[in-house]
Amino acid sequence: MSNENDLETMVNAYLAIRDEREKLKQRYEECDTELKADQSQIEQAFLAVCNELGGVNSINTKVGTIIRKLNERYVCSEWDGFRQFVLENEAVELLEKRIHQGNFKQFMETHESDGLPPGVNVMREYGISVRRAN
């Protein structure tokens, strides 16, 4: 068992590393946001050129190819209706395959005696959190 001075040294080191990581992350995110904005402006210019050329989907240059593509994302604005649609059509494949952790934990608290549903496992591991002294 380490003595209290060793633990205080380790806690100080841990907090210093966490603080430095947060600073690095913030600088990265600020720089990345600027770079993404610059890229977006260039992409808008590329789209304008594609439209000016009659809606072409690709333009070859000596240094690279510009490709215009149509991106589609489906979003739900009324979950109760969509849920009913999925159930009525037995179309669970329209949903992503993941368990909502908070809802499942709450479900298991009230159904603990039933055990886990088929195909579900639980993984538990201890973690550490460090709080700064006040």
Secondary structure, 3 states (H helix, E strand, C coil): CCCHHHHHHHHHHHHHHHHHHHHHHHHHHHHHHHHHHHHHHHHHHHHHHHHHCCCCCEEECCCCEEECCCCCCCCCCCHHHHHHHHHHCCCHHHCCCCCCHHHHHHHHHHCHHHCCCCCCCCCCCCCCCCCCCC
